[in-house]
Amino acid sequence: MSPHANDPDTVRRLLTTPATWAVVGLSQNRERAAYGVARFLRDRLGMTIVPVNPRGEDTLDAHGYKTLADVPGPVEVVDCFVNSRRVGEVVDDAIAERERLGIRAVWLQLDVIDEEAAERAKAAGLEVVMDACPAIEAPRAGL
């Protein structure tokens, strides 16, 4: 298995195509990176945000859910703000909910790396961005 490399065209397309992003790990805690990045996705890039967190907290004026399985849909991108040890489970949930929700990509945040999970997602037909932050990648893409 060769290490995953992010495709710049995929990154740009995901950041410029209006979509619903399920942000796994997004809660009401404004000091967490997930909050700032989700706000960036919503306010700067025009994405719809769906918070997914263990308590199902609403945040950023959006209804929250405990798991991807609880989200009524649709969701095009699953943005993973969980640590590398837990992200495989989130990717597997995204794969399981892919058809029902319309998921087409998983985005593993900066320092979130799981090569096996990335391979499983690709094998399931999902696009993968790993170890990257939309708020950092957007200016690099000229957005």
C-alpha positions in Angstrom: 0.0 0.0 0.0 1.5 3.3 -1.0 0.9 6.4 1.2 -2.1 8.5 0.4 -1.4 11.8 -1.5 -4.0 14.4 -1.7 -5.1 15.4 -5.3 -5.1 19.2 -5.6 -8.0 19.0 -8.1 -10.1 17.0 -5.6 -9.2 19.5 -2.8 -10.2 22.4 -5.0 -13.4 20.7 -6.2 -14.5 19.9 -2.7 -13.9 23.4 -1.5 -15.6 25.1 -4.4 -18.7 22.9 -5.0 -21.6 23.8 -2.7 -22.3 20.8 -0.5 -23.4 19.6 2.9 -20.5 18.8 5.2 -21.1 16.5 8.2 -18.4 17.8 10.7 -17.7 14.9 13.0 -16.4 16.3 16.3 -18.2 19.6 16.0 -19.7 20.8 19.2 -20.6 24.1 20.9 -17.0 24.4 22.2 -15.8 27.5 20.4 -12.1 26.9 21.4 -11.9 23.6 19.4 -10.6 23.8 15.9 -13.7 22.1 14.6 -15.8 25.1 15.5 -13.6 27.6 13.6 -13.2 25.4 10.6 -16.9 24.7 10.4 -17.7 28.4 10.6 -15.1 29.0 7.8 -16.8 26.3 5.7 -20.2 27.8 6.2 -19.4 31.6 6.2 -16.5 31.8 3.7 -17.2 28.8 1.4 -21.0 28.7 1.6 -21.2 25.1 2.7 -24.1 23.7 4.8 -22.9 22.3 8.1 -24.2 19.3 10.0 -22.7 18.9 13.5 -22.0 15.3 14.5 -20.9 14.8 18.1 -21.5 12.3 21.0 -24.1 14.5 22.6 -25.9 15.5 19.4 -25.4 19.2 20.3 -26.7 21.8 17.9 -24.1 24.4 17.0 -23.6 27.2 14.4 -27.4 27.4 14.0 -27.5 23.8 12.8 -29.2 20.7 14.2 -26.7 18.2 15.7 -26.7 14.4 15.6 -24.9 11.8 17.6 -23.8 9.7 14.6 -23.8 9.8 10.9 -26.5 7.1 11.0 -28.8 9.6 12.7 -28.4 12.3 10.0 -31.5 12.3 7.7 -29.4 13.5 4.8 -28.1 14.4 2.4 -24.4 14.7 3.2 -21.7 15.0 0.5 -18.6 15.3 2.6 -17.7 13.9 6.0 -15.1 16.1 7.7 -13.4 14.2 10.5 -12.2 16.1 13.6 -11.4 13.0 15.6 -8.0 11.6 16.4 -6.2 9.1 14.2 -7.0 6.2 16.5 -10.7 6.8 16.1 -11.0 8.1 12.5 -11.2 4.6 11.0 -14.5 4.0 12.7 -15.9 7.4 11.3 -14.7 6.4 7.8 -16.4 3.0 8.1 -19.6 4.8 9.2 -19.3 7.1 6.1 -18.8 4.0 3.9 -21.9 2.4 5.5 -24.0 5.5 5.0 -22.6 6.4 1.6 -25.6 5.4 -0.5 -28.3 6.6 1.9 -26.7 10.0 2.5 -25.1 10.6 -0.9 -21.6 10.8 0.7 -18.9 11.3 -2.0 -15.9 12.2 0.1 -14.2 12.0 3.5 -11.9 14.7 4.6 -9.5 13.8 7.5 -8.3 17.0 9.2 -4.8 18.1 9.8 -2.7 15.5 11.7 -5.5 12.9 11.3 -3.9 10.1 9.4 -5.1 6.5 8.8 -3.8 5.0 5.6 -5.9 1.8 6.0 -9.1 3.9 6.4 -8.2 6.0 3.4 -7.8 2.8 1.3 -11.1 1.5 2.5 -12.8 4.7 1.6 -11.2 4.8 -1.9 -12.2 1.1 -2.4 -15.8 2.1 -1.6 -15.7 4.8 -4.2 -15.2 7.8 -2.0 -12.8 10.7 -2.6 -10.3 11.1 0.2 -8.4 14.1 1.5 -6.2 13.4 4.5 -4.0 15.4 6.9 -5.4 18.7 5.6 -7.5 21.6 6.8 -10.0 23.4 4.5 -9.1 26.8 6.1 -5.5 26.3 5.1 -6.1 24.6 1.7 -8.7 27.3 0.5 -6.1 30.1 0.3 -3.6 27.8 -1.4 -6.3 27.0 -4.0 -6.9 30.7 -4.5 -10.2 30.9 -2.7 
